[in-house]
Amino acid sequence: MYNERVEVLNMKHRLMTEREKIEIFKKTLELEESGKAEEAKALQRTVPIPAYLAKIFKEKVGADFLIQGGYNLAEAEVEYGQDWLTR
């Protein structure tokens, strides 16, 4: 079950250009200003977390936190390998 969840997350997460990240953050601000905080948070999670932060989160709060939170871990996968969460 755990590995299946990781695979599903890997399929929907991808690396992004800086321009894409900026556009998503702009949209996030618009959503927050219009009272759609939950939608804003979900959209914000689509932006890849820097690899070093993902590694710290894994060490401090665990892989399940990252998986269940739906965070984009594409940069960490490039840096540490596809199976980094299960090691």
VOKE-498145 format. One record per residue (C-alpha): residue in three letters; x, y, z. Coordinates in steps of 0.5 Angstrom, whole numbers, padded with zeros to 4 digits, always signed. Last residue first. Layout:
REM residues N
AlaXYZ/...
END
This chain:
REM residues 87
Arg+0030+0008+0004/Thr+0022+0008+0002/Leu+0022+0016+0001/Trp+0029+0016-0003/Asp+0026+0011-0008/Gln+0026+0015-0014/Gly+0033+0018-0013/Tyr+0036+0023-0008/Glu+0037+0029-0012/Val+0032+0028-0018/Glu+0027+0025-0013/Ala+0028+0031-0008/Glu+0026+0035-0014/Ala+0020+0032-0016/Leu+0017+0032-0009/Asn+0011+0035-0010/Tyr+0007+0035-0003/Gly+0001+0031-0003/Gly+0000+0032+0005/Gln-0001+0024+0006/Ile+0006+0023+0002/Leu+0010+0028+0006/Phe+0007+0027+0013/Asp+0008+0019+0011/Ala+0015+0020+0010/Gly+0017+0022+0017/Val+0016+0029+0021/Lys+0024+0031+0023/Glu+0028+0026+0018/Lys+0023+0026+0012/Phe+0022+0034+0013/Ile+0029+0035+0013/Lys+0030+0031+0006/Ala+0024+0035+0003/Leu+0027+0041+0005/Tyr+0034+0039+0002/Ala+0030+0037-0004/Pro+0027+0044-0005/Ile+0019+0043-0005/Pro+0016+0042-0012/Val+0010+0047-0013/Thr+0004+0042-0013/Arg+0003+0044-0006/Gln+0001+0051-0007/Leu-0005+0049-0011/Ala-0007+0045-0005/Lys-0006+0051+0000/Ala-0010+0056-0005/Glu-0016+0051-0006/Glu-0016+0051+0002/Ala-0015+0058+0003/Lys-0021+0060-0002/Gly-0023+0067+0001/Ser-0022+0071-0005/Glu-0015+0074-0003/Glu-0013+0067-0002/Leu-0015+0064-0009/Glu-0011+0070-0012/Leu-0005+0069-0007/Thr-0005+0062-0010/Lys-0006+0064-0017/Lys+0001+0069-0016/Phe+0004+0063-0013/Ile+0002+0058-0019/Glu+0005+0063-0024/Ile+0011+0064-0020/Lys+0013+0057-0020/Glu+0011+0056-0027/Arg+0016+0062-0029/Glu+0021+0058-0025/Thr+0021+0052-0029/Met+0017+0046-0026/Leu+0019+0039-0024/Arg+0014+0034-0024/His+0009+0031-0019/Lys+0003+0027-0022/Met+0006+0020-0023/Asn+0010+0021-0017/Leu+0004+0021-0012/Val+0001+0015-0015/Glu+0008+0011-0014/Val+0009+0014-0007/Arg+0002+0011-0006/Glu+0003+0004-0009/Asn+0009+0004-0005/Tyr+0006+0005+0002/Met+0000+0000+0000/
END
